């Protein structure tokens, strides 16, 4: 992805987040990975911050996209969030910017199922300027993916132990 594509992605994600959340959020480069999403205001604990939106896809399509990566965002990247044992949401297709929220072993958000929708809910008060993060909970049986969250609680991998 070249500089123009990255800038376009950031602008599109910023516009999506502005519509998708009642909180002011900002897309910016992250020390964790690529772009991240940051709070532009204090967010109380226990609040729905933003829905994880995108194309709803089957288990088979999820596996295919996981193995191939996101064609629009790079071959080693995917933006897949599991809804249940059959369905997942691909934030790279029709996402609202929430797909840019990075992983952390010490998260301030939790991915929560509300009916058939996925919401990122604040685990505690999030300070203005703080990067939003949630634990991706990659399978411990899958390919191990290194973690760069920088937390004192970092387990070294995005995968569960």
ZILIN-V835931 format. One line per field, one symbol per residue. ss: DSSP state (2 for helix, 1 for strand, 0 for the rest). psi: psi as a letter, one per 20 degrees, with the letter a starting at -180 (. if undefined). Layout:
ss->???
psi->???
//
This chain:
ss->00222222222222222222000011111000001111100010000111100011102222222222010001000001110000011100000002220110000011111100111111000100001011000100000001000000000010100
psi->prgggggggggggggghhhiqiqoqpprqqigpcqrpqpjrppqqjqogqqorappqrgghggghghhaohiiqhjqqlpppgaigqrpoiiojrjhhiiprqqimqiqppppncjqpqopphrppqpiqppqrohlqqiirpppqqkhjqhjpiiqhqq.
//
